[in-house]
Amino acid sequence: MLTTEEKQELRRDMAESSAWAKAELKRRRDVKNQKNSEHGIDDGIDKGHFSN
């Protein structure tokens, strides 16, 4: 069994890891979107109209 202090430390580590992962995914998505926009590539979805 983990002590209360060990549980708190584990929760803190998990929260930090989660925050890092979210930030890293956002950074990678931003880099990808920037590269795509430089090359004129989009997601192929016309935001103003629905396709049939």
C-alpha positions as CSV (number, residue, x, y, z in Angstrom):
1,M,0.0,0.0,0.0
2,L,1.1,3.5,-0.7
3,T,1.3,6.1,2.0
4,T,-0.8,9.2,1.8
5,E,2.3,11.2,0.9
6,E,3.2,8.7,-1.9
7,K,-0.3,8.9,-3.3
8,Q,-0.2,12.7,-3.3
9,E,3.2,12.7,-5.0
10,L,1.9,10.2,-7.6
11,R,-1.1,12.4,-8.3
12,R,1.1,15.4,-8.7
13,D,3.4,13.5,-11.1
14,M,0.4,12.3,-13.1
15,A,-1.0,15.8,-13.3
16,E,2.3,17.2,-14.5
17,S,2.6,14.4,-17.1
18,S,-0.9,15.1,-18.3
19,A,-0.3,18.8,-18.6
20,W,3.0,18.2,-20.5
21,A,1.3,15.7,-22.9
22,K,-1.6,18.1,-23.6
23,A,0.9,21.0,-24.3
24,E,3.1,18.7,-26.5
25,L,0.1,17.6,-28.5
26,K,-1.0,21.2,-29.0
27,R,2.5,22.2,-30.1
28,R,2.6,19.3,-32.6
29,R,-0.8,20.2,-33.9
30,D,0.1,23.8,-34.3
31,V,3.4,22.9,-36.2
32,K,1.4,20.5,-38.5
33,N,-1.3,23.2,-39.2
34,Q,1.4,25.8,-39.9
35,K,3.2,23.5,-42.4
36,N,-0.1,22.6,-44.0
37,S,-1.2,26.3,-44.4
38,E,2.2,27.1,-45.9
39,H,1.6,24.5,-48.6
40,G,-2.1,25.4,-49.1
41,I,-3.3,22.2,-47.6
42,D,-6.5,22.2,-45.5
43,D,-8.7,19.5,-44.0
44,G,-10.9,19.4,-47.0
45,I,-14.0,20.5,-45.1
46,D,-15.9,23.4,-46.4
47,K,-16.9,25.1,-43.2
48,G,-19.7,27.1,-44.8
49,H,-21.5,24.4,-46.7
50,F,-22.5,20.8,-46.2
51,S,-21.7,18.2,-48.9
52,N,-24.3,15.8,-50.2
